[in-house]
Amino acid sequence: MSALPFFPPDLFDHDRDLLLETVRRIGTDPAQKFILGERTAAFEAALRAETGAADVVACGSGTGALGLVLRAMDIGPGDEVVVPALGCAPLAASVVNAGATPVFADVHPWTMVVEPYEVEAAIGDETAAIMPAHMFSVMADMPTLSALADRHQVRLVEDSAVAQGGVLAGVPAGRWGDAGVYSFVQVKTFGTVGEGGAVVTDDVELAATVRMLRNHGQDGRTRFVHHLVGQNSRFDEILADYQLHRLPGLAERLERRARIADFYTERFADLADRGVQAPPPGRDGRCFYVYCLLAERRDELRHHLAQRGVGTHVYYPTPLPLQPAFAQYARGGRCWPHAELASARMLALPIYPHLTDAQVEHVADSVVAFCGGTR
Ligand SMILES: *Cc1c(COP(=O)(O)O)cnc(C)c1O
């Protein structure tokens, strides 16, 4: 079997002609409008229809979306935001960049999403918001976190950057929070051939503020009147058109990912007592952005798979509070043992939709073989 890279170089091959045609059409359109035009508006309308949200605002990136939401919620100096101890840098950086302070909460040892009781323990007088994130393939416990936000009167920001298309208890990822965010960077479930993100919300006033903030505080009607101190987090017309065309295929690509995950999880079911734990089975509240194992001998497993041509990836080798950039916020005698253990054990396997059945079997066989099993 030929090498199976973790990040496939041919993710967009199928839609290459579409992309070239889109570039030509928009590039030669007499309007010569390349950002925040009618295609961006149509893309936002399509995502509104898809999610049922009152408004969707496309912006420059998922990180941009988080920052815009925090700004629109008026979160800044003196405020604290509770974020997961395990996850990507924007979770903490967006809070710091807003002038607020991140407070890290530990995660569940198996699902790796933030633990609601750890979030609750981190809530104090200065807490303005809690910001759980869906991780790898599991959506955070949004019913509990949503009740928690209500009880403590704090805002709920849902980082759904990796879970677009996931549904928990009938509610799409992005719809649980006061606002949710999506990311369209290449590797995400609705990734594209560049950068992009979106804010999803039922709060139309918040959306209107985000809309202004993404374009230097202008209201979209009168140019050079700046109602707010905004930023540049605008959206590209070529990507809007391309994503509009790819949106109808998203459900099918996610279904293929979920079927691969089902297969892996079934094959790995009895490896737990041999040091390799598959993610929790099921479909509700799952979105297979990444399929992440927890392996006691992670680095050996990684080497074993590499020798069989299977590329893997370690998301995230270091918990956020242990990162040099965020260490100054890791105070108060808190510790994050589950995040630390997970970052030492996690290993992500290839799960992109165009893997063939034979490739999926090869990956599964290789993991099982590592644990001393046979086909
Ligand atoms: C990718 C990601 C982001 C940031 O999205 P970008 O589009 O890369 O800026 C934020 N949060 C999480 C959980 C992510 O995985």
The ligand as a Gaussian input file, in Angstrom:
#p B3LYP/6-31G(d) Opt

LIG

0 1
 C       -8.969000      26.080000      13.849000
 C       -9.527000      26.534000      15.127000
 C       -9.724000      27.890000      15.411000
 C       -9.217000      28.994000      14.533000
 O       -9.659000      28.989000      13.225000
 P       -8.742000      29.682000      12.109000
 O       -9.677000      29.782000      10.940000
 O       -7.587000      28.787000      11.870000
 O       -8.341000      31.015000      12.610000
 C      -10.323000      28.221000      16.607000
 N      -10.708000      27.283000      17.481000
 C      -10.538000      25.976000      17.254000
 C      -11.011000      24.967000      18.265000
 C       -9.924000      25.549000      16.080000
 O       -9.705000      24.240000      15.877000

